[in-house]
Amino acid sequence: MATNYSVHDVAMQIVAGRSDSLVNGTLFRCIRGIQSKVDLIETPEALSALTKFIQNDVTSNAALRAVAQAAANTDGPSAASRSETVCLTIARVPSLLDSVVQRLEKDVDAVRLVNNLVANSEESAELFVRVRGSVQALKASTKKFKLHSFGVINHLSRSAGASEALMKHRFVEDVLYPALEVGDTNLSVEEEATIARGTLALANLTGTSSTKCPTANKFALKTIVKVLDHAVRGERLATITWLPPAVLFGLRNMTQNSANKRSLLECGLAPILTKLIDGWVMETGMPTLELAIESIANLCSDPDCIQPLWDAGIVRVLMSLEGGKRGESATVCSQAAGLVELLMERHIAVCLGQHRRLGANSQLMLLDDAVVFTILQFAFGPVSGIDRVSAHRQAFKKSQAS
């Protein structure tokens, strides 16, 4: 059993030229938590030996599978920093990426390896696109290994240099648009994940302004919300460990489009953003929090989006960021405070109109019920199942009577 061996011991056998523990899957089974992955990259010459095995037709798949497992962040956001170190170390091994590129069109584990590297390290993404023929090989791999190749495209699209390479090779026109034209019925979970990855990549590659970022179909947006929910809860979907920043980066761009904003909120985005901010800790990473705040700011620019955010408890969790008690950056705290002020504008305006110090001079007190009802409806809005407007109206009439 794999538990009888340490990663270091097995890796040393591979360094010695023994391929049996690689081919029979012993190394793969030993690589599980983040510490085992750190142990592998810290074993002298282990990655160089694995590179040579990747170049050998007989051992190539087993070596690719093992290295891909090492590059995968299966521990979630808490291991983000160490996973980045592991992936960058792998990507910097001489000839390793060149050898992997040679296998992209015929071995799904080569695509998985690249996906894991660029998912966890932006510098790895830059290194990948510099390899001769890498982008062309990736484009060819989309015909056979769509799920994982679309993951690579999504992660590359978050890097400025890598996204330029994708645009130059017409990934938007030749790969993404055709793939996203499929119907939304009877799709497998893997096909749903592919659509989510493609839609996020398209949002990243087509810009962040409302005039550039396209309107996505409702099914794709619903799937992206589903993916983010799994990422926040730390659960896998379609065998993929989704990390919040990988989803939020594209989501931040998509919320520049007014139609996308409303559809995303209809699909249940607001409660998930609330849960994400409420459960954020330093180990989750500042980019996760920053992207979530930027997404909320984009949503807040549309008056129709204010009420769903309020109802989901966004104001409460934004207020919890005050003072940076959990290690939030000063920028995040400032942005959160500004959003709280924006989200509470209507409520504060109504409350000020009823403040006791205004007394008989309050113009709000002179309005008839119908006008007051309209004001309260605008300020507080109805919630499904509960007529909050009527409740506030009754409270207001009681205050007038007293």
C-alpha positions as CSV (number, residue, x, y, z in Angstrom):
1,M,0.0,0.0,0.0
2,A,1.1,3.6,-0.6
3,T,0.8,4.4,3.1
4,N,3.9,2.2,3.7
5,Y,6.1,4.6,1.8
6,S,7.0,8.2,2.1
7,V,7.1,10.5,-1.0
8,H,10.7,11.1,-0.4
9,D,11.6,7.4,-0.3
10,V,9.7,6.7,-3.5
11,A,11.1,9.8,-5.2
12,M,14.7,8.7,-4.3
13,Q,14.0,5.3,-6.1
14,I,12.9,7.3,-9.2
15,V,16.0,9.4,-9.0
16,A,18.0,6.2,-9.0
17,G,16.4,5.3,-12.3
18,R,13.9,2.8,-11.1
19,S,10.6,3.2,-12.9
20,D,8.6,0.4,-11.3
21,S,7.3,2.6,-8.4
22,L,6.3,5.2,-11.0
23,V,4.6,2.8,-13.4
24,N,2.7,0.9,-10.8
25,G,1.3,4.1,-9.4
26,T,3.0,4.1,-6.0
27,L,4.3,7.6,-6.3
28,F,0.9,8.9,-7.5
29,R,-0.8,7.3,-4.5
30,C,1.7,8.8,-2.1
31,I,1.1,12.3,-3.3
32,R,-2.0,13.6,-1.4
33,G,-1.8,16.6,1.0
34,I,0.2,19.7,0.4
35,Q,3.1,18.5,2.5
36,S,3.6,15.4,0.4
37,K,3.8,17.7,-2.7
38,V,6.4,19.9,-0.9
39,D,8.4,16.8,0.0
40,L,8.5,15.8,-3.7
41,I,9.8,19.1,-5.0
42,E,12.3,19.2,-2.2
43,T,13.7,15.8,-3.0
44,P,17.0,16.5,-4.9
45,E,16.8,15.7,-8.6
46,A,13.3,14.2,-8.3
47,L,11.7,16.6,-10.8
48,S,14.6,16.2,-13.3
49,A,14.2,12.5,-13.1
50,L,10.5,12.7,-13.7
51,T,11.1,15.0,-16.7
52,K,13.2,12.2,-18.3
53,F,10.4,9.7,-17.6
54,I,7.9,12.1,-19.3
55,Q,10.1,12.0,-22.4
56,N,10.0,8.2,-22.5
57,D,7.0,6.7,-24.3
58,V,6.8,3.8,-21.9
59,T,6.8,5.8,-18.7
60,S,5.4,9.1,-20.0
61,N,1.8,8.8,-18.8
62,A,2.7,7.6,-15.3
63,A,5.1,10.5,-14.9
64,L,2.6,13.0,-16.2
65,R,0.0,11.7,-13.9
66,A,2.2,11.9,-10.8
67,V,3.5,15.4,-11.5
68,A,-0.1,16.6,-12.3
69,Q,-1.1,15.3,-8.9
70,A,1.7,17.2,-7.3
71,A,0.6,20.4,-9.0
72,A,-3.1,20.0,-8.0
73,N,-4.2,22.1,-5.1
74,T,-6.5,19.5,-3.5
75,D,-6.4,21.2,-0.1
76,G,-8.3,24.3,-1.2
77,P,-7.7,28.0,-0.5
78,S,-5.7,27.4,2.8
79,A,-2.9,25.8,0.7
80,A,-2.9,28.5,-2.0
81,S,0.5,30.0,-1.2
82,R,2.4,26.7,-0.9
83,S,0.7,25.3,-4.0
84,E,1.9,28.3,-5.9
85,T,5.5,27.5,-4.7
86,V,5.1,23.9,-5.7
87,C,3.8,24.7,-9.2
88,L,6.4,27.4,-9.9
89,T,9.1,25.0,-8.9
90,I,7.8,22.4,-11.3
91,A,7.4,24.9,-14.2
92,R,11.0,26.1,-13.8
93,V,12.5,22.6,-14.2
94,P,14.6,22.7,-17.4
95,S,12.9,21.0,-20.3
96,L,9.9,19.9,-18.3
97,L,7.3,22.2,-19.9
98,D,8.8,21.5,-23.4
99,S,8.4,17.8,-22.8
100,V,4.8,18.3,-21.6
101,V,3.9,20.4,-24.6
102,Q,4.9,17.5,-26.9
103,R,2.3,15.4,-25.2
104,L,-0.6,17.8,-25.0
105,E,-2.5,16.5,-28.1
106,K,-2.3,12.8,-27.1
107,D,-2.3,12.6,-23.3
108,V,-5.0,14.1,-21.1
109,D,-2.7,14.0,-18.1
110,A,-0.4,16.4,-19.9
111,V,-3.3,18.8,-20.2
112,R,-4.2,18.2,-16.6
113,L,-0.7,19.0,-15.5
114,V,-0.6,22.3,-17.4
115,N,-4.1,23.2,-16.0
116,N,-2.9,22.6,-12.4
117,L,0.3,24.6,-12.9
118,V,-1.4,27.7,-14.4
119,A,-4.3,27.5,-12.0
120,N,-2.1,28.0,-9.0
121,S,0.7,30.2,-10.4
122,E,0.4,33.1,-12.8
123,E,4.1,33.0,-13.5
124,S,3.7,29.4,-14.6
125,A,1.2,30.6,-17.1
126,E,3.7,33.1,-18.5
127,L,6.3,30.4,-18.7
128,F,4.0,28.0,-20.5
129,V,3.1,30.4,-23.3
130,R,6.8,31.1,-23.9
131,V,7.4,27.5,-24.8
132,R,7.6,27.0,-28.6
133,G,4.4,25.6,-30.0
134,S,2.6,25.5,-26.6
135,V,-0.4,27.7,-27.6
136,Q,-0.9,25.8,-30.9
137,A,-0.7,22.5,-29.0
138,L,-3.3,23.7,-26.5
139,K,-5.6,24.8,-29.2
140,A,-5.4,21.4,-30.8
141,S,-6.0,19.6,-27.5
142,T,-9.4,21.3,-27.2
143,K,-10.8,18.9,-29.8
144,K,-10.1,15.9,-27.7
145,F,-9.7,17.0,-24.1
146,K,-12.2,19.9,-23.8
147,L,-12.8,19.9,-20.0
148,H,-9.2,20.2,-19.0
149,S,-8.1,22.3,-22.0
150,F,-10.8,24.8,-21.2
151,G,-9.5,24.9,-17.7
152,V,-6.1,25.9,-19.0
153,I,-7.7,28.6,-21.3
154,N,-9.6,30.0,-18.3
155,H,-6.5,30.2,-16.1
156,L,-4.3,31.6,-18.9
157,S,-6.9,34.3,-19.6
158,R,-6.3,35.8,-16.1
159,S,-2.7,36.5,-17.1
160,A,-2.0,39.6,-19.2
161,G,0.8,38.1,-21.2
162,A,-0.9,34.7,-21.7
163,S,-4.2,36.2,-22.7
164,E,-2.4,38.2,-25.4
165,A,-1.1,34.9,-26.8
166,L,-4.6,33.4,-26.7
167,M,-6.1,36.4,-28.6
168,K,-3.4,36.3,-31.1
169,H,-4.2,32.6,-31.9
170,R,-8.0,33.3,-32.2
171,F,-9.1,31.3,-29.2
172,V,-12.2,33.5,-28.8
173,E,-13.4,33.0,-32.4
174,D,-12.2,29.5,-33.1
175,V,-12.6,27.8,-29.7
176,L,-14.8,29.6,-27.2
177,Y,-17.7,31.0,-29.3
178,P,-18.3,27.7,-31.1
179,A,-18.2,25.6,-27.9
180,L,-20.6,27.9,-26.1
181,E,-23.3,27.7,-28.8
182,V,-24.3,24.2,-27.6
183,G,-27.8,23.6,-26.1
184,D,-28.3,23.6,-22.3
185,T,-30.3,20.3,-22.0
186,N,-29.2,16.9,-21.0
187,L,-25.7,18.0,-20.3
188,S,-23.3,16.0,-18.1
189,V,-21.7,17.6,-15.1
190,E,-18.4,17.6,-17.1
191,E,-20.1,19.5,-19.9
192,E,-21.5,22.0,-17.5
193,A,-18.0,22.6,-16.0
194,T,-16.7,23.1,-19.6
195,I,-19.3,25.7,-20.3
196,A,-18.5,27.5,-17.0
197,R,-14.8,27.5,-17.8
198,G,-15.4,28.7,-21.4
199,T,-17.8,31.5,-20.3
200,L,-15.3,32.8,-17.6
201,A,-12.5,32.7,-20.1
202,L,-14.6,34.6,-22.7
203,A,-15.3,37.3,-20.1
204,N,-11.6,37.6,-19.3
205,L,-10.5,37.8,-22.9
206,T,-13.2,40.1,-24.2
207,G,-12.5,42.9,-21.7
208,T,-14.0,44.3,-18.5
209,S,-16.2,47.1,-19.9
210,S,-19.9,46.6,-20.4
211,T,-19.5,47.3,-24.1
212,K,-17.1,44.5,-24.6
213,C,-17.9,41.7,-22.1
214,P,-20.7,39.8,-23.9
215,T,-24.0,38.8,-22.3
216,A,-23.9,35.2,-21.4
217,N,-26.8,32.8,-21.6
218,K,-28.8,32.1,-18.4
219,F,-27.7,28.5,-18.3
220,A,-24.0,29.4,-18.3
221,L,-24.5,32.0,-15.6
222,K,-26.5,29.5,-13.5
223,T,-23.6,27.0,-13.8
224,I,-21.0,29.6,-12.8
225,V,-23.0,30.4,-9.7
226,K,-23.1,26.7,-9.0
227,V,-19.4,26.4,-9.4
228,L,-18.7,29.4,-7.1
229,D,-20.9,27.8,-4.5
230,H,-18.9,24.6,-4.6
231,A,-15.6,26.6,-4.5
232,V,-16.8,28.5,-1.4
233,R,-17.9,25.3,0.3
234,G,-14.6,23.6,-0.7
235,E,-16.4,20.8,-2.6
236,R,-15.4,19.3,-5.9
237,L,-17.5,19.5,-9.0
238,A,-16.8,17.4,-12.1
239,T,-13.7,16.0,-10.4
240,I,-12.4,19.6,-10.2
241,T,-11.3,21.4,-7.1
242,W,-12.5,24.9,-7.9
243,L,-10.7,27.8,-6.2
244,P,-12.7,31.0,-5.6
245,P,-10.2,33.4,-7.3
246,A,-10.4,31.4,-10.6
247,V,-14.2,31.9,-10.6
248,L,-14.3,35.4,-9.2
249,F,-11.8,36.8,-11.7
250,G,-14.2,36.1,-14.6
251,L,-17.2,36.9,-12.5
252,R,-15.8,40.3,-11.7
253,N,-15.6,41.0,-15.5
254,M,-19.0,39.6,-16.2
255,T,-20.7,41.9,-13.6
256,Q,-19.7,44.8,-15.8
257,N,-22.6,43.8,-18.1
258,S,-26.0,44.9,-16.9
259,A,-27.9,41.9,-18.3
260,N,-25.3,39.5,-16.7
261,K,-25.7,41.3,-13.3
262,R,-29.5,40.7,-13.1
263,S,-29.3,37.2,-14.4
264,L,-26.6,36.3,-11.9
265,L,-28.6,37.6,-9.0
266,E,-31.6,35.7,-10.2
267,C,-29.5,32.6,-10.2
268,G,-28.6,33.1,-6.5
269,L,-25.2,34.9,-6.6
270,A,-25.9,37.3,-3.7
271,P,-26.1,34.7,-0.9
272,I,-23.0,33.0,-2.1
273,L,-21.0,36.2,-2.0
274,T,-22.3,36.8,1.5
275,K,-21.2,33.4,2.6
276,L,-17.8,33.9,0.9
277,I,-17.1,37.2,2.7
278,D,-18.5,35.9,6.0
279,G,-16.2,32.9,6.0
280,W,-13.1,34.7,4.7
281,V,-9.9,34.2,6.7
282,M,-6.3,35.2,5.9
283,E,-5.4,31.7,4.6
284,T,-8.1,32.1,1.9
285,G,-6.0,34.8,0.3
286,M,-6.5,38.5,-0.2
287,P,-7.3,38.2,-3.9
288,T,-10.4,36.2,-3.1
289,L,-11.7,39.1,-0.9
290,E,-10.6,41.8,-3.3
291,L,-12.4,40.1,-6.3
292,A,-15.5,39.6,-4.3
293,I,-15.6,43.2,-3.3
294,E,-15.1,44.4,-6.8
295,S,-17.9,42.1,-8.0
296,I,-20.2,43.6,-5.4
297,A,-19.2,47.1,-6.4
298,N,-20.1,46.3,-10.0
299,L,-23.5,45.0,-9.0
300,C,-24.2,48.0,-6.9
301,S,-23.8,50.3,-9.9
302,D,-27.2,49.0,-11.0
303,P,-30.1,50.3,-8.8
304,D,-32.1,47.1,-9.6
305,C,-29.4,45.0,-8.0
306,I,-29.4,46.8,-4.6
307,Q,-32.4,45.0,-3.0
308,P,-31.2,41.4,-3.7
309,L,-27.8,42.3,-2.2
310,W,-29.5,43.8,0.9
311,D,-31.8,40.8,1.3
312,A,-28.9,38.4,1.1
313,G,-27.1,40.1,4.1
314,I,-24.3,41.7,2.1
315,V,-24.5,44.9,4.3
316,R,-23.9,42.9,7.5
317,V,-20.8,41.0,6.2
318,L,-19.4,44.2,4.6
319,M,-19.7,45.9,7.9
320,S,-17.8,43.0,9.6
321,L,-14.8,44.0,7.5
322,E,-14.5,47.3,9.4
323,G,-11.2,47.8,11.1
324,G,-9.5,44.8,9.4
325,K,-10.0,42.6,12.4
326,R,-9.3,39.5,10.3
327,G,-6.3,40.9,8.5
328,E,-8.2,42.6,5.7
329,S,-6.1,45.2,3.8
330,A,-6.8,48.9,4.3
331,T,-8.0,49.1,0.6
332,V,-10.6,46.4,1.1
333,C,-11.8,48.0,4.4
334,S,-12.2,51.3,2.6
335,Q,-14.1,49.8,-0.4
336,A,-16.4,47.9,2.0
337,A,-17.2,51.0,3.9
338,G,-18.1,52.8,0.7
339,L,-20.3,50.0,-0.4
340,V,-22.1,49.9,3.0
341,E,-22.8,53.6,2.6
342,L,-24.1,53.1,-0.9
343,L,-26.3,50.2,0.0
344,M,-27.9,52.0,3.0
345,E,-28.6,55.3,1.3
346,R,-32.3,54.7,0.8
347,H,-32.9,53.3,4.3
348,I,-31.0,56.2,5.9
349,A,-33.0,58.7,3.9
350,V,-36.3,57.3,5.1
351,C,-35.2,57.1,8.7
352,L,-33.9,60.7,8.7
353,G,-37.3,61.8,7.4
354,Q,-38.9,60.3,10.5
355,H,-36.3,61.4,13.0
356,R,-37.8,62.9,16.2
357,R,-35.7,66.1,16.0
358,L,-37.4,67.0,12.7
359,G,-40.8,66.8,14.4
360,A,-43.6,68.6,12.7
361,N,-41.1,70.2,10.2
362,S,-40.5,66.8,8.5
363,Q,-41.9,67.1,5.0
364,L,-42.3,63.3,5.0
365,M,-45.0,63.7,7.7
366,L,-47.1,65.8,5.3
367,L,-47.3,63.2,2.6
368,D,-50.4,61.0,2.1
369,D,-50.3,57.2,2.6
370,A,-50.0,56.4,-1.1
371,V,-46.9,58.6,-1.6
372,V,-45.3,57.2,1.7
373,F,-46.0,53.7,0.4
374,T,-44.1,54.4,-2.8
375,I,-41.2,55.8,-0.9
376,L,-41.0,52.8,1.5
377,Q,-41.4,50.5,-1.5
378,F,-38.4,52.1,-3.2
379,A,-36.3,52.1,0.0
380,F,-37.0,48.6,1.3
381,G,-38.6,46.6,-1.5
382,P,-40.7,43.4,-1.1
383,V,-39.1,40.2,-0.1
384,S,-40.5,36.9,-1.4
385,G,-43.0,35.6,1.0
386,I,-43.0,38.7,3.2
387,D,-44.5,42.0,2.3
388,R,-42.0,44.2,4.1
389,V,-43.4,47.3,2.5
390,S,-46.8,46.8,4.2
391,A,-45.0,46.1,7.5
392,H,-43.1,49.4,7.3
393,R,-46.2,51.2,6.2
394,Q,-48.1,50.0,9.3
395,A,-45.2,51.0,11.5
396,F,-45.2,54.4,9.9
397,K,-48.9,54.9,10.5
398,K,-48.5,54.0,14.1
399,S,-45.7,56.5,14.5
400,Q,-48.0,59.2,13.0
401,A,-50.8,58.3,15.4
402,S,-48.5,58.5,18.4
